[in-house]
Amino acid sequence: MRDLNKYKHETNIQLVIGAFILIFLVGDGLIYLIYGSRPALMGLICLLIGLIPVLLIILTITIINWSVKRANRK
């Protein structure tokens, strides 16, 4: 029998990775093809800076989840 929670978790990870590949490769690749290398570099820098709030939110949620699980063990 399959573990549906594990399957859901793996599918979500694959979707997130696919979205990042699309945004970075296709998005920045189109900037490179249309405008050249310097605007593509600037686009890449902007994409990386835009990831900072997303990563901070993920980190915060992970810490909260960890602390709740730890508190429930006691």
C-alpha positions in Angstrom: 0.0 0.0 0.0 1.2 3.5 -0.8 1.9 6.2 1.7 -0.3 9.1 0.3 1.3 11.7 2.5 4.8 10.9 1.2 3.5 11.0 -2.3 1.9 14.4 -1.7 5.1 15.7 -0.2 7.2 14.4 -3.1 4.8 15.9 -5.6 4.8 19.3 -4.0 8.6 19.3 -4.0 8.7 18.4 -7.7 6.2 21.2 -8.5 8.2 23.8 -6.7 11.4 22.7 -8.4 9.6 22.8 -11.8 8.3 26.3 -11.1 11.8 27.6 -10.2 13.2 26.0 -13.4 10.6 27.6 -15.5 11.0 31.0 -13.9 14.8 31.0 -14.0 15.6 29.2 -17.2 12.6 30.2 -19.4 12.1 33.7 -18.0 15.8 34.7 -17.8 16.5 32.8 -21.0 13.9 34.9 -22.9 15.4 38.1 -21.4 18.8 36.9 -22.7 17.5 36.1 -26.2 15.6 39.3 -26.6 17.8 41.9 -24.8 21.2 40.3 -24.3 23.5 39.2 -21.5 23.7 42.2 -19.3 19.9 42.6 -18.9 19.7 38.8 -18.3 22.3 39.1 -15.5 20.2 41.9 -14.0 17.1 39.8 -14.3 18.9 36.9 -12.6 20.0 39.3 -9.7 16.4 40.5 -9.4 15.0 37.0 -9.3 17.5 36.0 -6.6 16.7 39.1 -4.5 13.0 38.4 -4.9 13.6 34.9 -3.4 14.8 36.4 -0.1 11.3 37.0 1.3 10.1 33.6 0.1 13.0 31.9 1.8 12.5 33.9 5.0 8.8 32.9 5.1 9.7 29.2 4.6 12.4 29.4 7.3 9.9 31.0 9.7 7.2 28.4 9.0 9.8 25.6 9.4 10.9 26.9 12.8 7.3 27.3 14.0 6.5 23.7 12.8 9.6 22.4 14.6 8.8 24.2 17.8 5.2 23.0 17.8 6.2 19.4 17.2 8.8 19.7 20.0 6.2 21.1 22.4 3.7 18.4 21.6 6.2 15.7 22.5 6.4 16.8 26.1 
